[in-house]
C-alpha cells in the first residue's frame, strides 16, 4: 500500500462523498476476484480468514502471526485499500502496539480493534463479554500513537450492544472517539431504529457490518448512507457463496462419480489461470527460456 493510496482512502473516509462498500476477502483467490471489480476498499474478514486458513471458528483461536501473514499476502496481491480485522489486538497494550505496527507494515490501510474479552467470539454470537471501557480506551490511545502514518486508520469496535444494551454501546463508542479512533463500529444493532440512533448520536465516521444471516438488518447502500454510515463491510457474503458452491459440487461429484452434466456454474479454467497470473508465467518462459507456455482450450491440471 503506497502512502498516497492510503492518504486518498483516509481522506475519502474522513471527509465523505458517499458510502464506501467493502466486500469481505479472506484469501488470495477472493482478494484477486474482488480487486477486479473495482471496489474502493476490501475488508479482510477475521471470520473468513480463520475459517479458510485454519478451518476453525472465529473464537480467539487465530494468533497475531496467523492474521498478519494474511494481511501481507492479500495486500501484496492487490492495490485496493485493505481494511483488516485486528480482533482484540492479540493481548495487552504492548501487543496492541505491535499489532498496529505489524498491520501497517504489512500493507493495510486500516485496522479494526474490538473491546471483547479474550478469547473473543464472532460479533453475531450471543454470550460476548467486553472489557472495562477504560481498558479499551487505553488500547485505542496506544493504537493511535503506535501508527507511523497518520493516514493509517484506527477503527474502534464495541460489542457491548448484545449483552449490555445500546445505551452502553453508545457511551463506549463516544469514549473511543475521544481516545482518537478514526471510525466507530457499533457491532450488531438489531433494527433500523437502532441504526438511526447510532447515526444521530455519534459524530465520527461509522462502520456498518452487513452480515448475511446475522443480527443486523442488511440494508441498501442508499439507506446506509442516509443513516450516517461511511463504510459498509460485507464480511461473509463471498465466503458463504463459495461454501454453497463447493457443497453443491462435492455432493454432486459424490452422487454421480463425475462432473459430467454438472449444474453448478464453474469459473472457466483458462480464465482462472489468467486470474492467478499464468499469463505472466508464460511470458517469462518465452523471454527467458525460449519456450511457449500457457493453456490451450483443452488444458488439464
C-alpha positions in Angstrom: 0.0 0.0 0.0 1.6 3.2 -1.1 1.4 6.2 1.2 -0.5 8.1 -1.5 -3.2 5.5 -1.8 -3.5 5.3 2.0 -3.8 9.1 2.1 -6.5 9.2 -0.5 -8.5 6.5 1.3 -8.2 8.3 4.6 -9.4 11.5 3.0 -12.3 9.6 1.5 -13.4 8.2 4.8 -12.8 11.4 6.9 -14.5 13.8 4.5 -17.3 11.8 2.9 -18.5 11.7 -0.6 -20.8 8.7 -0.3 -20.7 5.3 1.2 -17.7 3.1 0.7 -18.7 -0.6 0.2 -16.0 -3.2 1.1 -16.5 -6.9 0.3 -15.1 -9.5 2.6 -11.9 -11.2 1.4 -10.1 -14.0 3.1 -7.5 -15.5 0.8 -5.7 -14.9 -2.4 -8.5 -16.0 -4.7 -11.2 -13.9 -3.1 -8.8 -10.9 -3.0 -8.0 -11.2 -6.7 -11.6 -11.5 -7.7 -12.7 -8.6 -5.6 -9.9 -6.4 -6.8 -11.0 -6.9 -10.4 -14.5 -5.5 -9.6 -13.2 -2.0 -8.7 -14.3 -1.6 -5.1 -12.9 1.4 -3.2 -11.8 -0.9 -0.3 -11.5 -4.5 0.6 -12.2 -5.9 4.1 -10.1 -8.8 5.4 -12.7 -10.6 7.5 -11.4 -12.3 10.6 -14.3 -14.8 10.5 -13.5 -15.8 6.9 -9.7 -15.7 7.4 -9.9 -18.1 10.4 -12.3 -20.4 8.6 -10.3 -20.5 5.3 -6.8 -20.6 6.8 -7.4 -22.8 9.9 -10.8 -24.4 9.3 -11.8 -23.2 12.8 -14.4 -20.9 14.3 -13.7 -17.2 14.9 -13.4 -17.7 18.6 -10.0 -16.3 19.6 -8.0 -19.3 18.1 -6.1 -17.4 15.5 -2.9 -15.7 16.5 -1.3 -12.4 15.5 1.1 -14.3 13.3 -1.8 -16.1 11.6 -3.5 -12.9 10.8 -0.7 -10.5 9.9 0.6 -13.1 7.4 -2.8 -13.0 5.7 -2.7 -9.2 5.7 0.6 -9.2 4.0 -0.5 -11.8 1.5 -3.7 -10.0 0.5 -2.1 -6.6 0.4 0.7 -7.9 -1.8 -1.8 -9.2 -4.4 -4.0 -6.0 -4.5 -3.7 -2.3 -4.8 -7.2 -1.5 -3.3 -7.1 -0.2 0.3 -7.4 -3.1 2.7 -9.3 -2.7 6.0 -8.1 -5.5 8.2 -9.6 -7.2 11.3 -7.2 -7.0 14.2 -9.5 -8.7 16.7 -8.7 -7.5 20.3 -5.1 -6.6 19.4 -3.9 -10.1 20.5 -3.0 -9.3 24.1 -2.2 -6.3 26.3 -1.2 -2.8 25.4 2.3 -3.7 24.2 0.7 -6.4 21.9 -1.7 -3.7 20.5 1.3 -1.5 19.6 3.0 -4.5 17.9 -0.2 -5.4 16.1 -0.8 -1.9 14.7 2.7 -1.5 13.5 2.7 -5.0 12.0 -0.6 -4.5 10.1 0.6 -1.1 8.9 3.9 -2.5 7.7 2.1 -5.4 6.1 0.2 -3.0 3.8 -3.2 -2.5 5.4 -4.9 0.9 5.1 -6.9 0.5 8.4 -7.1 -1.8 11.4 -10.2 -2.8 13.4 -9.8 -3.4 17.1 -12.6 -4.5 19.4 -13.4 -4.4 23.1 -14.3 -8.0 23.7 -12.6 -10.0 26.4 -10.1 -12.6 25.2 -10.9 -15.2 23.8 -13.2 -13.2 21.6 -16.2 -14.6 19.7 -17.8 -13.8 16.3 -19.7 -10.5 16.6 -23.1 -12.0 15.9 -22.9 -14.7 18.6 -24.6 -14.5 22.0 -22.5 -14.5 25.2 -19.9 -12.0 24.1 -18.2 -10.2 27.1 -16.5 -6.9 26.9 -13.5 -5.4 28.8 -13.9 -2.3 31.0 -14.3 0.9 29.0 -11.1 2.4 30.3 -9.1 -0.7 29.2 -10.3 -0.3 25.6 -9.7 3.5 25.7 -6.1 2.7 26.6 -5.9 0.3 23.6 -7.2 3.0 21.2 -4.8 5.5 22.5 -1.9 3.1 22.1 -3.1 2.2 18.6 -3.3 5.8 17.5 0.1 6.6 18.9 1.7 3.5 17.5 0.9 4.1 13.9 3.7 5.6 11.9 1.5 7.0 9.1 -1.3 9.3 10.5 -3.4 8.2 7.5 -3.4 4.6 8.8 -6.9 4.5 10.2 -7.9 3.0 13.5 -11.4 1.6 13.8 -12.8 1.1 17.3 -15.5 -1.6 17.6 -17.7 -2.2 20.6 -19.5 -5.5 21.2 -21.5 -4.1 24.1 -24.9 -3.9 22.4 -25.8 -7.6 22.6 -25.0 -8.1 26.3 -25.2 -4.6 27.9 -27.6 -2.7 25.6 -27.4 0.1 23.1 -27.0 2.9 25.6 -23.8 1.3 26.9 -22.6 0.7 23.4 -23.1 4.3 22.5 -21.4 5.5 25.7 -18.4 3.3 24.9 -18.3 4.5 21.3 -18.2 8.1 22.4 -15.3 7.3 24.7 -13.4 5.6 21.9 -13.9 8.6 19.7 -12.4 10.9 22.3 -9.5 8.5 22.6 -8.7 9.2 18.9 -10.5 6.5 16.9 -11.0 7.4 13.2 -14.1 5.3 12.7 -16.6 3.8 15.1 -18.1 0.3 14.8 -21.1 -0.4 17.0 -21.5 -4.1 16.4 -24.8 -5.9 15.8 -27.5 -3.3 16.2 -30.8 -5.2 15.8 -33.1 -2.8 13.9 -33.2 0.2 11.6 -34.3 2.3 14.5 -31.2 1.4 16.5 -29.0 2.1 13.4 -30.7 5.5 13.1 -29.9 6.3 16.7 -26.3 5.3 16.2 -26.1 7.7 13.3 -27.7 10.6 15.2 -25.6 10.1 18.3 -22.0 9.6 17.0 -20.1 12.3 15.2 -17.3 10.1 13.8 -17.4 8.1 10.6 -19.4 4.9 11.2 -19.0 1.3 10.0 -22.0 -0.8 9.1 -21.4 -4.6 9.4 -23.7 -6.3 6.9 -23.6 -10.0 7.9 -25.9 -12.1 5.8 -27.9 -14.1 8.3 -26.7 -12.1 11.2 -28.4 -9.9 13.9 -28.3 -6.6 11.9 -30.7 -6.0 9.0 -28.9 -5.9 5.7 -29.9 -2.6 4.1 -29.4 -1.0 0.6 -26.4 1.3 0.2 -28.5 4.4 -0.1 -30.3 3.7 3.2 -27.0 3.1 5.0 -25.6 6.3 3.7 -28.8 8.2 4.7 -28.4 6.7 8.2 -25.0 8.2 8.5 -22.7 5.3 7.7 -19.4 5.9 5.9 -18.1 2.4 5.4 -20.2 -0.8 4.8 -18.5 -4.1 5.1 -19.9 -7.4 3.8 -17.6 -9.8 5.6 -19.0 -13.2 4.8 -21.0 -12.8 1.6 -18.3 -14.2 -0.6 -17.3 -16.9 1.8 -20.9 -18.2 2.1 -21.3 -18.1 -1.6 -18.1 -20.1 -2.2 -19.1 -22.6 0.5 -22.5 -23.1 -1.1 -20.9 -23.7 -4.5 -18.4 -26.1 -3.1 -21.0 -28.0 -1.2 -23.1 -28.4 -4.3 -20.2 -29.5 -6.4 -18.8 -32.0 -4.0 -22.2 -33.5 -3.3 -22.8 -33.9 -7.0 -19.4 -35.5 -7.6 -20.1 -37.9 -4.7 -23.5 -38.8 -6.0 -22.6 -39.2 -9.7 -18.9 -40.0 -9.6 -18.1 -37.4 -12.3 -18.6 -33.7 -13.1 -20.2 -34.6 -16.5 -23.5 -32.9 -16.5 -22.7 -30.7 -13.5 -25.3 -28.0 -13.0 -23.2 -25.7 -10.7 -21.6 -22.8 -12.7 -17.8 -23.1 -12.9 -15.3 -20.3 -13.4 -13.7 -21.0 -16.8 -10.4 -22.9 -16.2 -8.4 -20.8 -18.7 -9.8 -17.5 -17.2 -8.9 -18.7 -13.7 -5.4 -19.3 -14.9 -5.2 -15.7 -16.1 -6.6 -14.5 -12.8 -3.9 -16.4 -11.0 -1.1 -15.0 -13.2 -0.3 -17.9 -15.5 -0.1 -15.4 -18.5 2.9 -13.8 -16.7 4.5 -17.3 -16.3 4.0 -17.9 -20.0 5.6 -14.6 -20.9 8.5 -15.3 -18.5 9.1 -18.6 -20.2 9.1 -17.1 -23.7 11.5 -14.3 -22.6 14.0 -16.4 -20.5 13.6 -20.0 -21.6 12.7 -19.6 -25.2 9.6 -21.9 -24.9 5.9 -21.4 -25.4 3.7 -21.9 -22.4 0.2 -21.1 -21.2 -3.0 -23.0 -21.6 -4.9 -24.1 -24.6 -8.7 -24.6 -24.6 -8.4 -28.2 -23.6 -5.7 -27.8 -20.9 -5.6 -30.1 -17.9 -4.1 -29.6 -14.5 
